[in-house]
Amino acid sequence: MLQVSYSDLFEINHHREDHEDIVVGDLVRTGPNLYPHYNVLAIHADMAWLRDVNNGMDGLTSLHQCRKINGPT
């Protein structure tokens, strides 16, 4: 059985090119979703280590999927 993601099904592109403005300590969200919010803990190459502000769970994601939601730092 072929697995199809939500993004593939609805042709949502989560990648963006202007991720240089995201730095450690920023508050971000991923993709077009408004929630959940994440704190950026570390950045290496094009990967970001994020912590969910609601439940404290950590995860890695592509920096291209992160959208900065707080003002300039």
KACORSUL-V410720 format. One line per field, one symbol per residue. ss: DSSP state (@ for helix, = for strand, . for the rest). psi: psi as a letter, one per 40 degrees, with the letter a starting at -180 (. if undefined). burial: I if it has 9 or more other ideal C-beta (glycine too) atoms within 8 Angstrom, else O. Layout:
# KACORSUL-V410720
ss->???
psi->???
burial->???
This chain:
# KACORSUL-V410720
ss->.....@@@@.................====.......=======..======.....=====@@@===.....
psi->hhhhiddddefhheiidgedehiheihiiiaeidiiiihhdihhbfihhihhddeehiiiihddehhheiai.
burial->OOOOOOIOOOOOOIOOOOIOOIOOOIIIIIIOOOOOIIIIOOIOOOIIIIIIOOOOOOOOIIIIIIIIOOOOO
